[in-house]
Amino acid sequence: MLFLLLFLPCTEAVLRVIVADTPVRRIGSKLYKEELLTDEYKDAKELAYDSASRNLYFMYMDDSIQNSGRAYVNVITKKSSKIYGIEKNKATAVDHESGDVYFGSENGLYKYDPIENLASNIGLFNINIFKIIIRSNAMYYIDADNHTIYKVLNNGKGTVKVANVDSVMEFEVDFENRIHFVTMDGVFCLKNGEIIKNNDINIVYHYISDELKTFGVSDDGLYEVYCNGTAKRVADLDFFPKSIIFGDYGDIFYSSDNKIYRLKPIHKYTVYNIHRNTL
């Protein structure tokens, strides 16, 4: 099966056609091959990727337990497996320094044992964890009961409030340890103890960061989000992800409906320019 990607360049006199053997996505100026990793898990989200094992971890709705479960899919083999030992899972995170995998639940913090394929409660007992971010050997989470951001201390034995903010719905810690977050009042960034409100966008549904930049998925596309109160729209999105993260070598992973996809950058391709007077 052949797939066509059609778009207009700066002049409307020419129709540009790209022919590929797999579905193609365009994000800004870049083209990606879209590859289905799995469609076996309902409402998959909270993606977290481990480069060493090439496993992509996530949570999903498990009808067999009538609650949220957790699983992984290997992005090379596409083999997947459920992970046991935890119910009511809400958050997933990978420590990229150590490769350790963590889950947040209604009753604390869990760590994954890949040998036993089991997650065990290791701390933050009775804390309702909504989302986890691990960056530069530090762990942060949103408490689902008060929607406040905390930093974890002493391997889960204690916590400290990061800032005096509540109603946090989404957040990210970038590679300079600045905290980007979204509340009912807008989009903000915490830098050197100062909270800066973004004046260009009012909502970010998902953050996605690499070592250089932080992006946010908003209502009308993808924005590069700065920690100075500004943001720049950089791309349209013809899909709305439930979760989206970077992988290796420019890969992007995202989930939508009951499917998880891998977007692989296309570095070489053939473009056919069709002049409209030939149609």
ZAMARGU-4260 file (C-alpha; in steps of 0.2 Angstrom, whole numbers, plus 5000, padded with zeros to 4 digits):
<rodrens>
0) 5000/5000/5000 | 5006/5017/4995 | 5003/5033/5006 | 5002/5051/4999 | 5006/5067/5008
5) 5000/5082/4999 | 5004/5100/5004 | 5006/5117/4996 | 5023/5126/4997 | 5023/5145/4998
10) 5016/5147/4980 | 4999/5139/4977 | 5004/5136/4958 | 5012/5119/4963 | 5005/5104/4972
15) 5019/5095/4981 | 5017/5076/4983 | 5027/5064/4993 | 5025/5045/4991 | 5029/5033/5005
20) 5026/5015/5009 | 5020/5019/5027 | 5009/5033/5034 | 5018/5050/5035 | 5016/5064/5047
25) 5022/5082/5045 | 5027/5092/5060 | 5033/5109/5056 | 5047/5107/5043 | 5050/5089/5047
30) 5043/5073/5040 | 5041/5057/5050 | 5036/5039/5046 | 5022/5033/5057 | 5023/5016/5064
35) 5010/5007/5075 | 5018/4999/5090 | 5003/4992/5098 | 4984/4993/5098 | 4981/4981/5112
40) 4978/4993/5127 | 4963/5004/5130 | 4966/5023/5132 | 4985/5022/5134 | 4994/5037/5141
45) 5008/5043/5153 | 5021/5037/5141 | 5039/5035/5148 | 5054/5028/5138 | 5070/5019/5143
50) 5084/5020/5130 | 5093/5005/5137 | 5080/4992/5136 | 5071/5001/5122 | 5055/4998/5132
55) 5041/5011/5132 | 5031/5011/5148 | 5013/5017/5150 | 4997/5016/5159 | 4980/5011/5152
60) 4962/5006/5157 | 4961/4988/5161 | 4944/4981/5159 | 4949/4965/5168 | 4952/4974/5185
65) 4940/4988/5181 | 4954/5001/5184 | 4970/5008/5177 | 4984/4996/5174 | 5002/4997/5167
70) 5012/4989/5154 | 5026/4991/5142 | 5030/4988/5123 | 5047/4986/5116 | 5049/4998/5102
75) 5060/4986/5092 | 5051/4970/5093 | 5034/4977/5097 | 5031/4964/5110 | 5022/4970/5125
80) 5017/4964/5143 | 5007/4970/5157 | 5015/4974/5173 | 5008/4967/5190 | 5009/4972/5208
85) 5000/4989/5207 | 4982/4995/5205 | 4975/5012/5202 | 4991/5018/5193 | 4991/5036/5188
90) 5009/5041/5184 | 5024/5033/5175 | 5042/5039/5174 | 5059/5033/5169 | 5075/5039/5178
95) 5086/5041/5162 | 5102/5041/5173 | 5099/5024/5181 | 5086/5016/5170 | 5074/5013/5185
100) 5056/5014/5181 | 5043/5021/5194 | 5024/5022/5195 | 5013/5033/5205 | 4997/5027/5213
105) 4983/5032/5225 | 4994/5025/5239 | 5011/5030/5235 | 5027/5027/5225 | 5031/5011/5216
110) 5047/5004/5208 | 5047/4992/5194 | 5057/4975/5195 | 5060/4970/5177 | 5066/4952/5182
115) 5050/4949/5192 | 5039/4960/5180 | 5032/4967/5196 | 5030/4984/5204 | 5032/4986/5223
120) 5028/5001/5235 | 5044/5009/5241 | 5038/5025/5249 | 5027/5041/5249 | 5014/5029/5257
125) 4996/5035/5256 | 5001/5050/5245 | 4990/5051/5229 | 5002/5053/5215 | 4995/5061/5199
130) 5011/5063/5189 | 5030/5060/5190 | 5044/5069/5182 | 5063/5063/5185 | 5076/5075/5179
135) 5095/5077/5184 | 5093/5063/5198 | 5078/5072/5206 | 5060/5067/5207 | 5045/5078/5206
140) 5027/5074/5207 | 5009/5082/5208 | 4999/5077/5223 | 4982/5073/5216 | 4973/5078/5232
145) 4979/5096/5232 | 4987/5098/5214 | 5003/5105/5221 | 5021/5100/5215 | 5033/5092/5227
150) 5051/5086/5226 | 5055/5069/5233 | 5069/5068/5246 | 5079/5053/5253 | 5072/5040/5240
155) 5054/5043/5244 | 5056/5045/5263 | 5051/5063/5263 | 5045/5078/5252 | 5046/5096/5250
160) 5034/5108/5242 | 5042/5116/5226 | 5032/5132/5225 | 5016/5139/5234 | 5005/5135/5219
165) 4990/5124/5218 | 4977/5118/5205 | 4992/5111/5194 | 4986/5101/5180 | 5002/5097/5170
170) 5020/5100/5172 | 5038/5097/5166 | 5055/5100/5172 | 5067/5105/5158 | 5086/5100/5157
175) 5090/5117/5166 | 5079/5112/5181 | 5066/5125/5177 | 5048/5119/5181 | 5035/5123/5168
180) 5017/5120/5174 | 4999/5124/5170 | 4985/5129/5182 | 4968/5135/5181 | 4975/5153/5179
185) 4987/5149/5164 | 5004/5143/5159 | 5019/5147/5170 | 5038/5144/5173 | 5047/5143/5189
190) 5065/5149/5187 | 5077/5153/5202 | 5062/5154/5214 | 5053/5166/5203 | 5036/5161/5195
195) 5034/5169/5177 | 5017/5169/5168 | 5017/5165/5150 | 5008/5179/5140 | 5007/5170/5123
200) 4997/5154/5128 | 4984/5150/5141 | 4984/5131/5140 | 4997/5117/5137 | 4989/5099/5137
205) 5006/5090/5136 | 5024/5096/5138 | 5038/5087/5128 | 5056/5091/5131 | 5074/5087/5125
210) 5091/5094/5131 | 5089/5110/5122 | 5070/5115/5121 | 5053/5113/5129 | 5038/5111/5119
215) 5019/5112/5123 | 5004/5105/5114 | 4990/5118/5114 | 4974/5120/5106 | 4981/5126/5089
220) 4997/5116/5087 | 5014/5114/5095 | 5023/5129/5104 | 5041/5131/5109 | 5039/5137/5127
225) 5051/5148/5135 | 5054/5153/5153 | 5053/5171/5150 | 5034/5173/5148 | 5034/5170/5130
230) 5030/5155/5118 | 5032/5153/5099 | 5020/5142/5088 | 5031/5131/5078 | 5020/5118/5070
235) 5002/5112/5066 | 4997/5095/5073 | 4985/5085/5063 | 4983/5073/5078 | 4979/5076/5096
240) 4990/5065/5107 | 4984/5058/5124 | 5003/5057/5128 | 5018/5062/5118 | 5037/5061/5122
245) 5054/5061/5113 | 5063/5045/5110 | 5081/5041/5103 | 5088/5049/5087 | 5074/5061/5084
250) 5060/5048/5087 | 5043/5054/5094 | 5031/5042/5103 | 5013/5046/5105 | 4996/5038/5110
255) 4979/5042/5103 | 4963/5033/5106 | 4969/5014/5109 | 4985/5015/5099 | 5003/5019/5103
260) 5013/5026/5088 | 5032/5029/5084 | 5036/5043/5073 | 5053/5041/5064 | 5062/5055/5056
265) 5063/5054/5037 | 5080/5061/5031 | 5079/5057/5013 | 5064/5057/5002 | 5058/5061/4984
270) 5047/5076/4981 | 5036/5077/4966 | 5031/5095/4961 | 5015/5095/4950 | 5010/5111/4942
275) 4992/5115/4943 | 4991/5118/4924 | 4995/5100/4921 | 4981/5093/4932
</rodrens>
